[in-house]
Every structure is written in C-alpha cells, then in structure tokens.
C-alpha cells in the first residue's frame, strides 16, 4: 500500500528520524503493490540480514537494494538527508537553494548540496506525464539569467543575460491549471512547434499572440489573438502571471538562474506549481518519480546542463 505523506515539517521530523524508517517508506513508494524484481519481475523475495534493505528474489536470486536503480543509487548520503531535501523542495512554496541546503544539513561541500538538489530537480519530470489539453494560453518571454562567466560592470553589478522561455498554461474555469515551461534557443517556427508538440495534446486549442511561428503545428488548433497595442498581460493574463511569478522566484531564491542549467530550474518551478493545491502529496510524488529514474552522476548532470 502506498504510504501517506507527512503534512508538516514537525510531523516529518517525527516520522523520519532514522534510516530504517526512511528505507521502509521508500520501499513502499517504489513498490506500492509489493516487491517487483527488476530482473525477472518476480514478486516473492526476502530481505537479507547481511545487507541493509536489500532483497533477494526467490525466482532468479537477484539482489536489489531499495535504492538500486534510482537517483539515490550508490549515494553516500544518509537517507534522512535525502528525505529532508526532498520534503523541503517538494512542499515549501519556494523550495531551497543548494547553498541554503548545505547550511541547513551541515553538508561537507557546496558540490554535494548542488548534486543533491540537481538530482531531485531531474526527478521532478515524471516519465510519460500527460500533456496539457483543452484551452491553453501560449506565449514566450525573456528571463534574466546569470553564469560564472557573465561580465561584471564597473559598479560591481552583474550584467545579466537573457534566455528565451516558452510557456503554456491550461485554462480551467477561467483559472490557471497545469503549466509547462521550456527554454528554447530562438523564437523560430521549428522551436515553437517542438514545444507545442511536446507539451500539448492533439486537439488542444492554443491561444497565442498570432505570431506565424505558432501556426501550423500538427494536431493543434491555433486560436490567434492579435492584440496590436494592447498589453499582452491583459489578453493572456494567466501565462504572463506565470512568467512574472517565475522571475520573482528565480531572483528571490537563486538571485537569477544560471544559463547552463536553466531547464532544470524551470522543471522545478513547474513541478511545484502543478502541485500547489496538494503540497502534502508532492513529497510522495517526488519520491515515486525519483524511484523511477536511473542513477545520475555529477558529470552526467553537468553534461545535461550543457546541452540545455
């Protein structure tokens, strides 16, 4: 049976104070219908006394740790550390930066804290998540970004660069529903169509500013709203409110997003926004999603950021 989620930081601290409790919870999140061997699919196994939280399949004798094949695989950090980071990133309105995480958990280095946050962000994109549907507002914006290589002005203020982001938000009873945000290299038809194809279900009505780049996307009903001199924030208020909230969050938590890993931060914002009405379940969702992801090394995550 799938475990329930802690509803407050106090309850979290009471429930997950040791490794065994965390491992038991992770096993239930990973195998809600009971153990399933990743080798043969068998459901019968027993726990080994010689290895912590490791199961041996009765069918093929394969040994599987509760963290094997997940983003926690081969991690030297305690499960209590992983759980605390996951809970804060999933349930707190603004999440937490790697620097704050390093301080809160007294981690040995910033690199360790960054890797922990980066792995959890990567796990926030659920495999096979359902695309947006119905009426969807679509637009693009430029978001302030920074990197270690951004030049400094004579006054000591970073010369922030800009990155193009395309966003879409479902309209549900005149309110924003789920969202998608993607960093794109340019505003070309190819880039915009790729975003629409990946984010919107066939038959969706995409309401845009009428730009030619949005037209002709396969399976999408284009609903252009050419506004002339009108403020686009009034014509497509939901998607522009998302852009505004994203900019505020990026500056307040991270003091500007780094160009190299922009997409992973967008994924974090999307994950938290889409679960804003059910934050209690977001922690369990993140653990369940994380358990479905393959292990990632520091080098692999850095490579993913370089390609974003």
C-alpha positions as protocol buffer text, in pm:
chain_id: "A"
residue {
  index: 1
  type: UNK
  ca { x: 0 y: 0 z: 0 }
}
residue {
  index: 2
  type: UNK
  ca { x: 123 y: 348 z: -87 }
}
residue {
  index: 3
  type: UNK
  ca { x: 224 y: 535 z: 232 }
}
residue {
  index: 4
  type: UNK
  ca { x: 66 y: 865 z: 325 }
}
residue {
  index: 5
  type: UNK
  ca { x: 265 y: 1188 z: 326 }
}
residue {
  index: 6
  type: UNK
  ca { x: 373 y: 1398 z: 625 }
}
residue {
  index: 7
  type: UNK
  ca { x: 169 y: 1717 z: 647 }
}
residue {
  index: 8
  type: UNK
  ca { x: 413 y: 1947 z: 824 }
}
residue {
  index: 9
  type: UNK
  ca { x: 783 y: 1982 z: 896 }
}
residue {
  index: 10
  type: UNK
  ca { x: 718 y: 1885 z: 1258 }
}
residue {
  index: 11
  type: UNK
  ca { x: 541 y: 1565 z: 1153 }
}
residue {
  index: 12
  type: UNK
  ca { x: 816 y: 1496 z: 902 }
}
residue {
  index: 13
  type: UNK
  ca { x: 1087 y: 1522 z: 1168 }
}
residue {
  index: 14
  type: UNK
  ca { x: 891 y: 1291 z: 1399 }
}
residue {
  index: 15
  type: UNK
  ca { x: 837 y: 1026 z: 1132 }
}
residue {
  index: 16
  type: UNK
  ca { x: 1172 y: 1019 z: 952 }
}
residue {
  index: 17
  type: UNK
  ca { x: 1436 y: 1041 z: 1220 }
}
residue {
  index: 18
  type: UNK
  ca { x: 1626 y: 722 z: 1130 }
}
residue {
  index: 19
  type: UNK
  ca { x: 1746 y: 526 z: 828 }
}
residue {
  index: 20
  type: UNK
  ca { x: 1516 y: 226 z: 875 }
}
residue {
  index: 21
  type: UNK
  ca { x: 1201 y: 438 z: 873 }
}
residue {
  index: 22
  type: UNK
  ca { x: 1314 y: 618 z: 557 }
}
residue {
  index: 23
  type: UNK
  ca { x: 1406 y: 290 z: 385 }
}
residue {
  index: 24
  type: UNK
  ca { x: 1071 y: 134 z: 469 }
}
residue {
  index: 25
  type: UNK
  ca { x: 886 y: 438 z: 335 }
}
residue {
  index: 26
  type: UNK
  ca { x: 1098 y: 442 z: 17 }
}
residue {
  index: 27
  type: UNK
  ca { x: 1028 y: 72 z: -42 }
}
residue {
  index: 28
  type: UNK
  ca { x: 655 y: 135 z: -14 }
}
residue {
  index: 29
  type: UNK
  ca { x: 680 y: 432 z: -252 }
}
residue {
  index: 30
  type: UNK
  ca { x: 886 y: 235 z: -503 }
}
residue {
  index: 31
  type: UNK
  ca { x: 680 y: -85 z: -484 }
}
residue {
  index: 32
  type: UNK
  ca { x: 327 y: 20 z: -381 }
}
residue {
  index: 33
  type: UNK
  ca { x: 187 y: -318 z: -491 }
}
residue {
  index: 34
  type: UNK
  ca { x: 465 y: -518 z: -329 }
}
residue {
  index: 35
  type: UNK
  ca { x: 821 y: -603 z: -431 }
}
residue {
  index: 36
  type: UNK
  ca { x: 886 y: -648 z: -802 }
}
residue {
  index: 37
  type: UNK
  ca { x: 1221 y: -788 z: -914 }
}
residue {
  index: 38
  type: UNK
  ca { x: 1382 y: -563 z: -1181 }
}
residue {
  index: 39
  type: UNK
  ca { x: 1538 y: -874 z: -1333 }
}
residue {
  index: 40
  type: UNK
  ca { x: 1257 y: -1126 z: -1375 }
}
residue {
  index: 41
  type: UNK
  ca { x: 953 y: -938 z: -1245 }
}
residue {
  index: 42
  type: UNK
  ca { x: 902 y: -1186 z: -962 }
}
residue {
  index: 43
  type: UNK
  ca { x: 709 y: -1073 z: -656 }
}
residue {
  index: 44
  type: UNK
  ca { x: 847 y: -1315 z: -398 }
}
residue {
  index: 45
  type: UNK
  ca { x: 1164 y: -1216 z: -213 }
}
residue {
  index: 46
  type: UNK
  ca { x: 1317 y: -1194 z: 131 }
}
residue {
  index: 47
  type: UNK
  ca { x: 1528 y: -932 z: 300 }
}
residue {
  index: 48
  type: UNK
  ca { x: 1894 y: -1012 z: 356 }
}
residue {
  index: 49
  type: UNK
  ca { x: 2031 y: -978 z: 706 }
}
residue {
  index: 50
  type: UNK
  ca { x: 2385 y: -912 z: 579 }
}
residue {
  index: 51
  type: UNK
  ca { x: 2297 y: -612 z: 362 }
}
residue {
  index: 52
  type: UNK
  ca { x: 2080 y: -320 z: 474 }
}
residue {
  index: 53
  type: UNK
  ca { x: 1745 y: -303 z: 298 }
}
residue {
  index: 54
  type: UNK
  ca { x: 1841 y: -544 z: 23 }
}
residue {
  index: 55
  type: UNK
  ca { x: 1603 y: -806 z: -116 }
}
residue {
  index: 56
  type: UNK
  ca { x: 1690 y: -1135 z: -284 }
}
residue {
  index: 57
  type: UNK
  ca { x: 1444 y: -1255 z: -546 }
}
residue {
  index: 58
  type: UNK
  ca { x: 1314 y: -1607 z: -488 }
}
residue {
  index: 59
  type: UNK
  ca { x: 1291 y: -1664 z: -862 }
}
residue {
  index: 60
  type: UNK
  ca { x: 1626 y: -1550 z: -1005 }
}
residue {
  index: 61
  type: UNK
  ca { x: 1826 y: -1481 z: -684 }
}
residue {
  index: 62
  type: UNK
  ca { x: 1897 y: -1125 z: -795 }
}
residue {
  index: 63
  type: UNK
  ca { x: 1975 y: -892 z: -507 }
}
residue {
  index: 64
  type: UNK
  ca { x: 1813 y: -549 z: -517 }
}
residue {
  index: 65
  type: UNK
  ca { x: 1870 y: -264 z: -273 }
}
residue {
  index: 66
  type: UNK
  ca { x: 1576 y: -34 z: -204 }
}
residue {
  index: 67
  type: UNK
  ca { x: 1780 y: 247 z: -366 }
}
residue {
  index: 68
  type: UNK
  ca { x: 1921 y: 44 z: -658 }
}
residue {
  index: 69
  type: UNK
  ca { x: 1827 y: 179 z: -1000 }
}
residue {
  index: 70
  type: UNK
  ca { x: 1705 y: 510 z: -859 }
}
residue {
  index: 71
  type: UNK
  ca { x: 1864 y: 853 z: -832 }
}
residue {
  index: 72
  type: UNK
  ca { x: 1970 y: 752 z: -479 }
}
residue {
  index: 73
  type: UNK
  ca { x: 2177 y: 463 z: -617 }
}
residue {
  index: 74
  type: UNK
  ca { x: 2530 y: 445 z: -469 }
}
residue {
  index: 75
  type: UNK
  ca { x: 2474 y: 770 z: -280 }
}
residue {
  index: 76
  type: UNK
  ca { x: 2690 y: 803 z: 31 }
}
residue {
  index: 77
  type: UNK
  ca { x: 2446 y: 1043 z: 191 }
}
residue {
  index: 78
  type: UNK
  ca { x: 2210 y: 914 z: 461 }
}
residue {
  index: 79
  type: UNK
  ca { x: 1851 y: 853 z: 356 }
}
residue {
  index: 80
  type: UNK
  ca { x: 1748 y: 1104 z: 622 }
}
residue {
  index: 81
  type: UNK
  ca { x: 1939 y: 1372 z: 430 }
}
residue {
  index: 82
  type: UNK
  ca { x: 1772 y: 1276 z: 101 }
}
residue {
  index: 83
  type: UNK
  ca { x: 1430 y: 1276 z: 263 }
}
residue {
  index: 84
  type: UNK
  ca { x: 1474 y: 1616 z: 426 }
}
residue {
  index: 85
  type: UNK
  ca { x: 1591 y: 1771 z: 97 }
}
residue {
  index: 86
  type: UNK
  ca { x: 1306 y: 1608 z: -98 }
}
residue {
  index: 87
  type: UNK
  ca { x: 1044 y: 1722 z: 154 }
}
residue {
  index: 88
  type: UNK
  ca { x: 1161 y: 2084 z: 154 }
}
residue {
  index: 89
  type: UNK
  ca { x: 1197 y: 2102 z: -225 }
}
residue {
  index: 90
  type: UNK
  ca { x: 856 y: 1942 z: -280 }
}
residue {
  index: 91
  type: UNK
  ca { x: 644 y: 2115 z: -18 }
}
residue {
  index: 92
  type: UNK
  ca { x: 788 y: 2455 z: 64 }
}
residue {
  index: 93
  type: UNK
  ca { x: 643 y: 2732 z: -159 }
}
residue {
  index: 94
  type: UNK
  ca { x: 986 y: 2850 z: -276 }
}
residue {
  index: 95
  type: UNK
  ca { x: 1195 y: 2537 z: -233 }
}
residue {
  index: 96
  type: UNK
  ca { x: 1556 y: 2580 z: -122 }
}
residue {
  index: 97
  type: UNK
  ca { x: 1886 y: 2671 z: -284 }
}
residue {
  index: 98
  type: UNK
  ca { x: 2190 y: 2445 z: -270 }
}
residue {
  index: 99
  type: UNK
  ca { x: 2372 y: 2697 z: -51 }
}
residue {
  index: 100
  type: UNK
  ca { x: 2085 y: 2702 z: 199 }
}
residue {
  index: 101
  type: UNK
  ca { x: 2069 y: 2322 z: 190 }
}
residue {
  index: 102
  type: UNK
  ca { x: 2440 y: 2298 z: 263 }
}
residue {
  index: 103
  type: UNK
  ca { x: 2397 y: 2518 z: 568 }
}
residue {
  index: 104
  type: UNK
  ca { x: 2079 y: 2352 z: 698 }
}
residue {
  index: 105
  type: UNK
  ca { x: 2218 y: 1998 z: 673 }
}
residue {
  index: 106
  type: UNK
  ca { x: 2581 y: 2086 z: 751 }
}
residue {
  index: 107
  type: UNK
  ca { x: 2696 y: 1916 z: 431 }
}
residue {
  index: 108
  type: UNK
  ca { x: 3068 y: 1898 z: 370 }
}
residue {
  index: 109
  type: UNK
  ca { x: 3072 y: 2090 z: 44 }
}
residue {
  index: 110
  type: UNK
  ca { x: 2861 y: 2302 z: -187 }
}
residue {
  index: 111
  type: UNK
  ca { x: 2917 y: 2043 z: -462 }
}
residue {
  index: 112
  type: UNK
  ca { x: 2743 y: 1777 z: -251 }
}
residue {
  index: 113
  type: UNK
  ca { x: 2445 y: 2007 z: -187 }
}
residue {
  index: 114
  type: UNK
  ca { x: 2425 y: 2107 z: -554 }
}
residue {
  index: 115
  type: UNK
  ca { x: 2433 y: 1744 z: -669 }
}
residue {
  index: 116
  type: UNK
  ca { x: 2156 y: 1652 z: -426 }
}
residue {
  index: 117
  type: UNK
  ca { x: 1935 y: 1938 z: -549 }
}
residue {
  index: 118
  type: UNK
  ca { x: 2018 y: 1870 z: -914 }
}
residue {
  index: 119
  type: UNK
  ca { x: 1923 y: 1502 z: -886 }
}
residue {
  index: 120
  type: UNK
  ca { x: 1590 y: 1588 z: -725 }
}
residue {
  index: 121
  type: UNK
  ca { x: 1517 y: 1850 z: -992 }
}
residue {
  index: 122
  type: UNK
  ca { x: 1587 y: 1594 z: -1262 }
}
residue {
  index: 123
  type: UNK
  ca { x: 1344 y: 1359 z: -1089 }
}
residue {
  index: 124
  type: UNK
  ca { x: 1069 y: 1620 z: -1096 }
}
residue {
  index: 125
  type: UNK
  ca { x: 992 y: 1544 z: -1461 }
}
residue {
  index: 126
  type: UNK
  ca { x: 770 y: 1236 z: -1445 }
}
residue {
  index: 127
  type: UNK
  ca { x: 826 y: 984 z: -1725 }
}
residue {
  index: 128
  type: UNK
  ca { x: 522 y: 978 z: -1953 }
}
residue {
  index: 129
  type: UNK
  ca { x: 349 y: 1277 z: -1791 }
}
residue {
  index: 130
  type: UNK
  ca { x: 26 y: 1372 z: -1963 }
}
residue {
  index: 131
  type: UNK
  ca { x: 35 y: 1678 z: -2191 }
}
residue {
  index: 132
  type: UNK
  ca { x: -176 y: 1990 z: -2143 }
}
residue {
  index: 133
  type: UNK
  ca { x: -521 y: 1989 z: -2302 }
}
residue {
  index: 134
  type: UNK
  ca { x: -836 y: 2192 z: -2359 }
}
residue {
  index: 135
  type: UNK
  ca { x: -783 y: 2567 z: -2390 }
}
residue {
  index: 136
  type: UNK
  ca { x: -419 y: 2663 z: -2335 }
}
residue {
  index: 137
  type: UNK
  ca { x: -258 y: 3006 z: -2332 }
}
residue {
  index: 138
  type: UNK
  ca { x: 84 y: 3007 z: -2501 }
}
residue {
  index: 139
  type: UNK
  ca { x: 348 y: 3280 z: -2514 }
}
residue {
  index: 140
  type: UNK
  ca { x: 718 y: 3340 z: -2474 }
}
residue {
  index: 141
  type: UNK
  ca { x: 927 y: 3565 z: -2256 }
}
residue {
  index: 142
  type: UNK
  ca { x: 1288 y: 3657 z: -2187 }
}
residue {
  index: 143
  type: UNK
  ca { x: 1408 y: 3566 z: -1839 }
}
residue {
  index: 144
  type: UNK
  ca { x: 1710 y: 3709 z: -1663 }
}
residue {
  index: 145
  type: UNK
  ca { x: 1995 y: 3460 z: -1637 }
}
residue {
  index: 146
  type: UNK
  ca { x: 2344 y: 3464 z: -1500 }
}
residue {
  index: 147
  type: UNK
  ca { x: 2654 y: 3247 z: -1513 }
}
residue {
  index: 148
  type: UNK
  ca { x: 3004 y: 3243 z: -1372 }
}
residue {
  index: 149
  type: UNK
  ca { x: 3126 y: 3391 z: -1699 }
}
residue {
  index: 150
  type: UNK
  ca { x: 2889 y: 3689 z: -1707 }
}
residue {
  index: 151
  type: UNK
  ca { x: 3096 y: 4008 z: -1703 }
}
residue {
  index: 152
  type: UNK
  ca { x: 3077 y: 4247 z: -1411 }
}
residue {
  index: 153
  type: UNK
  ca { x: 3007 y: 4615 z: -1457 }
}
residue {
  index: 154
  type: UNK
  ca { x: 3242 y: 4876 z: -1312 }
}
residue {
  index: 155
  type: UNK
  ca { x: 2994 y: 4923 z: -1028 }
}
residue {
  index: 156
  type: UNK
  ca { x: 3015 y: 4556 z: -933 }
}
residue {
  index: 157
  type: UNK
  ca { x: 2670 y: 4464 z: -1065 }
}
residue {
  index: 158
  type: UNK
  ca { x: 2645 y: 4156 z: -1284 }
}
residue {
  index: 159
  type: UNK
  ca { x: 2549 y: 4218 z: -1644 }
}
residue {
  index: 160
  type: UNK
  ca { x: 2261 y: 3970 z: -1662 }
}
residue {
  index: 161
  type: UNK
  ca { x: 2193 y: 3795 z: -1988 }
}
residue {
  index: 162
  type: UNK
  ca { x: 1858 y: 3686 z: -2126 }
}
residue {
  index: 163
  type: UNK
  ca { x: 1725 y: 3347 z: -2223 }
}
residue {
  index: 164
  type: UNK
  ca { x: 1411 y: 3279 z: -2419 }
}
residue {
  index: 165
  type: UNK
  ca { x: 1144 y: 3070 z: -2245 }
}
residue {
  index: 166
  type: UNK
  ca { x: 818 y: 2945 z: -2395 }
}
residue {
  index: 167
  type: UNK
  ca { x: 531 y: 2881 z: -2156 }
}
residue {
  index: 168
  type: UNK
  ca { x: 184 y: 2729 z: -2170 }
}
residue {
  index: 169
  type: UNK
  ca { x: -92 y: 2720 z: -1910 }
}
residue {
  index: 170
  type: UNK
  ca { x: -422 y: 2534 z: -1913 }
}
residue {
  index: 171
  type: UNK
  ca { x: -735 y: 2745 z: -1863 }
}
residue {
  index: 172
  type: UNK
  ca { x: -965 y: 2565 z: -1617 }
}
residue {
  index: 173
  type: UNK
  ca { x: -1285 y: 2755 z: -1522 }
}
residue {
  index: 174
  type: UNK
  ca { x: -1104 y: 3082 z: -1603 }
}
residue {
  index: 175
  type: UNK
  ca { x: -822 y: 2982 z: -1364 }
}
residue {
  index: 176
  type: UNK
  ca { x: -473 y: 2854 z: -1441 }
}
residue {
  index: 177
  type: UNK
  ca { x: -438 y: 2477 z: -1439 }
}
residue {
  index: 178
  type: UNK
  ca { x: -118 y: 2288 z: -1513 }
}
residue {
  index: 179
  type: UNK
  ca { x: 175 y: 2459 z: -1682 }
}
residue {
  index: 180
  type: UNK
  ca { x: 479 y: 2381 z: -1896 }
}
residue {
  index: 181
  type: UNK
  ca { x: 796 y: 2590 z: -1935 }
}
residue {
  index: 182
  type: UNK
  ca { x: 1077 y: 2520 z: -2180 }
}
residue {
  index: 183
  type: UNK
  ca { x: 1396 y: 2708 z: -2265 }
}
residue {
  index: 184
  type: UNK
  ca { x: 1431 y: 2747 z: -2643 }
}
residue {
  index: 185
  type: UNK
  ca { x: 1728 y: 2868 z: -2849 }
}
residue {
  index: 186
  type: UNK
  ca { x: 1517 y: 3109 z: -3054 }
}
residue {
  index: 187
  type: UNK
  ca { x: 1163 y: 3208 z: -3148 }
}
residue {
  index: 188
  type: UNK
  ca { x: 1166 y: 3023 z: -3479 }
}
residue {
  index: 189
  type: UNK
  ca { x: 877 y: 2814 z: -3607 }
}
residue {
  index: 190
  type: UNK
  ca { x: 1081 y: 2497 z: -3551 }
}
residue {
  index: 191
  type: UNK
  ca { x: 1143 y: 2581 z: -3184 }
}
residue {
  index: 192
  type: UNK
  ca { x: 784 y: 2682 z: -3115 }
}
residue {
  index: 193
  type: UNK
  ca { x: 637 y: 2378 z: -3292 }
}
residue {
  index: 194
  type: UNK
  ca { x: 870 y: 2147 z: -3100 }
}
residue {
  index: 195
  type: UNK
  ca { x: 743 y: 2297 z: -2773 }
}
residue {
  index: 196
  type: UNK
  ca { x: 378 y: 2263 z: -2878 }
}
residue {
  index: 197
  type: UNK
  ca { x: 427 y: 1903 z: -2989 }
}
residue {
  index: 198
  type: UNK
  ca { x: 596 y: 1805 z: -2662 }
}
residue {
  index: 199
  type: UNK
  ca { x: 363 y: 1997 z: -2428 }
}
residue {
  index: 200
  type: UNK
  ca { x: 11 y: 1995 z: -2577 }
}
residue {
  index: 201
  type: UNK
  ca { x: -222 y: 1704 z: -2650 }
}
residue {
  index: 202
  type: UNK
  ca { x: -371 y: 1665 z: -3001 }
}
residue {
  index: 203
  type: UNK
  ca { x: -688 y: 1869 z: -3037 }
}
residue {
  index: 204
  type: UNK
  ca { x: -578 y: 2133 z: -2786 }
}
residue {
  index: 205
  type: UNK
  ca { x: -673 y: 2495 z: -2863 }
}
residue {
  index: 206
  type: UNK
  ca { x: -361 y: 2708 z: -2829 }
}
residue {
  index: 207
  type: UNK
  ca { x: -434 y: 3076 z: -2771 }
}
residue {
  index: 208
  type: UNK
  ca { x: -135 y: 3285 z: -2880 }
}
residue {
  index: 209
  type: UNK
  ca { x: -45 y: 3636 z: -2995 }
}
residue {
  index: 210
  type: UNK
  ca { x: -99 y: 3540 z: -3359 }
}
residue {
  index: 211
  type: UNK
  ca { x: 270 y: 3511 z: -3444 }
}
residue {
  index: 212
  type: UNK
  ca { x: 323 y: 3298 z: -3752 }
}
residue {
  index: 213
  type: UNK
  ca { x: 559 y: 3064 z: -3565 }
}
residue {
  index: 214
  type: UNK
  ca { x: 271 y: 2920 z: -3364 }
}
residue {
  index: 215
  type: UNK
  ca { x: 60 y: 2840 z: -3670 }
}
residue {
  index: 216
  type: UNK
  ca { x: 55 y: 2504 z: -3844 }
}
residue {
  index: 217
  type: UNK
  ca { x: 161 y: 2283 z: -3551 }
}
residue {
  index: 218
  type: UNK
  ca { x: 35 y: 1932 z: -3620 }
}
residue {
  index: 219
  type: UNK
  ca { x: -282 y: 1844 z: -3427 }
}
residue {
  index: 220
  type: UNK
  ca { x: -308 y: 2183 z: -3254 }
}
residue {
  index: 221
  type: UNK
  ca { x: -600 y: 2420 z: -3305 }
}
residue {
  index: 222
  type: UNK
  ca { x: -441 y: 2762 z: -3325 }
}
residue {
  index: 223
  type: UNK
  ca { x: -654 y: 3038 z: -3170 }
}
residue {
  index: 224
  type: UNK
  ca { x: -468 y: 3361 z: -3255 }
}
residue {
  index: 225
  type: UNK
  ca { x: -540 y: 3678 z: -3058 }
}
residue {
  index: 226
  type: UNK
  ca { x: -373 y: 3962 z: -3246 }
}
residue {
  index: 227
  type: UNK
  ca { x: -373 y: 4244 z: -2995 }
}
residue {
  index: 228
  type: UNK
  ca { x: -195 y: 4532 z: -3161 }
}
residue {
  index: 229
  type: UNK
  ca { x: -111 y: 4793 z: -2898 }
}
residue {
  index: 230
  type: UNK
  ca { x: -294 y: 4612 z: -2618 }
}
residue {
  index: 231
  type: UNK
  ca { x: -94 y: 4483 z: -2322 }
}
residue {
  index: 232
  type: UNK
  ca { x: -44 y: 4105 z: -2373 }
}
residue {
  index: 233
  type: UNK
  ca { x: -69 y: 4057 z: -1996 }
}
residue {
  index: 234
  type: UNK
  ca { x: -435 y: 4158 z: -2018 }
}
residue {
  index: 235
  type: UNK
  ca { x: -518 y: 3939 z: -2316 }
}
residue {
  index: 236
  type: UNK
  ca { x: -333 y: 3627 z: -2192 }
}
residue {
  index: 237
  type: UNK
  ca { x: -315 y: 3707 z: -1820 }
}
residue {
  index: 238
  type: UNK
  ca { x: -255 y: 3353 z: -1692 }
}
residue {
  index: 239
  type: UNK
  ca { x: 62 y: 3270 z: -1882 }
}
residue {
  index: 240
  type: UNK
  ca { x: 206 y: 3616 z: -1813 }
}
residue {
  index: 241
  type: UNK
  ca { x: 130 y: 3578 z: -1444 }
}
residue {
  index: 242
  type: UNK
  ca { x: 332 y: 3255 z: -1457 }
}
residue {
  index: 243
  type: UNK
  ca { x: 620 y: 3442 z: -1621 }
}
residue {
  index: 244
  type: UNK
  ca { x: 605 y: 3711 z: -1352 }
}
residue {
  index: 245
  type: UNK
  ca { x: 600 y: 3456 z: -1067 }
}
residue {
  index: 246
  type: UNK
  ca { x: 889 y: 3268 z: -1228 }
}
residue {
  index: 247
  type: UNK
  ca { x: 1103 y: 3582 z: -1245 }
}
residue {
  index: 248
  type: UNK
  ca { x: 1031 y: 3673 z: -883 }
}
residue {
  index: 249
  type: UNK
  ca { x: 1105 y: 3317 z: -764 }
}
residue {
  index: 250
  type: UNK
  ca { x: 1429 y: 3299 z: -962 }
}
residue {
  index: 251
  type: UNK
  ca { x: 1560 y: 3623 z: -817 }
}
residue {
  index: 252
  type: UNK
  ca { x: 1446 y: 3565 z: -459 }
}
residue {
  index: 253
  type: UNK
  ca { x: 1569 y: 3205 z: -422 }
}
residue {
  index: 254
  type: UNK
  ca { x: 1862 y: 3184 z: -665 }
}
residue {
  index: 255
  type: UNK
  ca { x: 1944 y: 3552 z: -732 }
}
residue {
  index: 256
  type: UNK
  ca { x: 1898 y: 3478 z: -1101 }
}
residue {
  index: 257
  type: UNK
  ca { x: 1909 y: 3143 z: -1280 }
}
residue {
  index: 258
  type: UNK
  ca { x: 2227 y: 3010 z: -1430 }
}
residue {
  index: 259
  type: UNK
  ca { x: 2217 y: 2981 z: -1806 }
}
residue {
  index: 260
  type: UNK
  ca { x: 2373 y: 2635 z: -1815 }
}
residue {
  index: 261
  type: UNK
  ca { x: 2105 y: 2466 z: -1604 }
}
residue {
  index: 262
  type: UNK
  ca { x: 1806 y: 2683 z: -1687 }
}
residue {
  index: 263
  type: UNK
  ca { x: 1577 y: 2396 z: -1791 }
}
residue {
  index: 264
  type: UNK
  ca { x: 1624 y: 2208 z: -1463 }
}
residue {
  index: 265
  type: UNK
  ca { x: 1516 y: 2517 z: -1268 }
}
residue {
  index: 266
  type: UNK
  ca { x: 1215 y: 2559 z: -1497 }
}
residue {
  index: 267
  type: UNK
  ca { x: 1126 y: 2195 z: -1426 }
}
residue {
  index: 268
  type: UNK
  ca { x: 1143 y: 2265 z: -1052 }
}
residue {
  index: 269
  type: UNK
  ca { x: 910 y: 2564 z: -1085 }
}
residue {
  index: 270
  type: UNK
  ca { x: 664 y: 2361 z: -1296 }
}
residue {
  index: 271
  type: UNK
  ca { x: 666 y: 2068 z: -1052 }
}
residue {
  index: 272
  type: UNK
  ca { x: 587 y: 2289 z: -755 }
}
residue {
  index: 273
  type: UNK
  ca { x: 325 y: 2499 z: -935 }
}
residue {
  index: 274
  type: UNK
  ca { x: 139 y: 2197 z: -1070 }
}
residue {
  index: 275
  type: UNK
  ca { x: 114 y: 2058 z: -717 }
}
residue {
  index: 276
  type: UNK
  ca { x: 36 y: 2384 z: -541 }
}
residue {
  index: 277
  type: UNK
  ca { x: -309 y: 2266 z: -431 }
}
residue {
  index: 278
  type: UNK
  ca { x: -181 y: 1937 z: -292 }
}
residue {
  index: 279
  type: UNK
  ca { x: 162 y: 2002 z: -145 }
}
residue {
  index: 280
  type: UNK
  ca { x: 122 y: 1719 z: 106 }
}
residue {
  index: 281
  type: UNK
  ca { x: 128 y: 1464 z: -174 }
}
residue {
  index: 282
  type: UNK
  ca { x: 413 y: 1635 z: -361 }
}
residue {
  index: 283
  type: UNK
  ca { x: 675 y: 1475 z: -136 }
}
residue {
  index: 284
  type: UNK
  ca { x: 544 y: 1126 z: -208 }
}
residue {
  index: 285
  type: UNK
  ca { x: 514 y: 1213 z: -576 }
}
residue {
  index: 286
  type: UNK
  ca { x: 877 y: 1322 z: -589 }
}
residue {
  index: 287
  type: UNK
  ca { x: 995 y: 1004 z: -417 }
}
residue {
  index: 288
  type: UNK
  ca { x: 786 y: 792 z: -651 }
}
residue {
  index: 289
  type: UNK
  ca { x: 912 y: 976 z: -956 }
}
residue {
  index: 290
  type: UNK
  ca { x: 1267 y: 964 z: -825 }
}
residue {
  index: 291
  type: UNK
  ca { x: 1245 y: 588 z: -781 }
}
residue {
  index: 292
  type: UNK
  ca { x: 1157 y: 555 z: -1150 }
}
residue {
  index: 293
  type: UNK
  ca { x: 1467 y: 742 z: -1269 }
}
residue {
  index: 294
  type: UNK
  ca { x: 1804 y: 592 z: -1344 }
}
residue {
  index: 295
  type: UNK
  ca { x: 2110 y: 689 z: -1138 }
}
residue {
  index: 296
  type: UNK
  ca { x: 2284 y: 1012 z: -1237 }
}
residue {
  index: 297
  type: UNK
  ca { x: 2644 y: 1113 z: -1175 }
}
residue {
  index: 298
  type: UNK
  ca { x: 2776 y: 1466 z: -1128 }
}
residue {
  index: 299
  type: UNK
  ca { x: 2938 y: 1451 z: -1472 }
}
residue {
  index: 300
  type: UNK
  ca { x: 2614 y: 1336 z: -1635 }
}
residue {
  index: 301
  type: UNK
  ca { x: 2413 y: 1616 z: -1472 }
}
residue {
  index: 302
  type: UNK
  ca { x: 2673 y: 1871 z: -1578 }
}
residue {
  index: 303
  type: UNK
  ca { x: 2651 y: 1734 z: -1933 }
}
residue {
  index: 304
  type: UNK
  ca { x: 2273 y: 1761 z: -1932 }
}
residue {
  index: 305
  type: UNK
  ca { x: 2302 y: 2122 z: -1824 }
}
residue {
  index: 306
  type: UNK
  ca { x: 2549 y: 2196 z: -2101 }
}
residue {
  index: 307
  type: UNK
  ca { x: 2301 y: 2066 z: -2359 }
}
residue {
  index: 308
  type: UNK
  ca { x: 2002 y: 2255 z: -2218 }
}
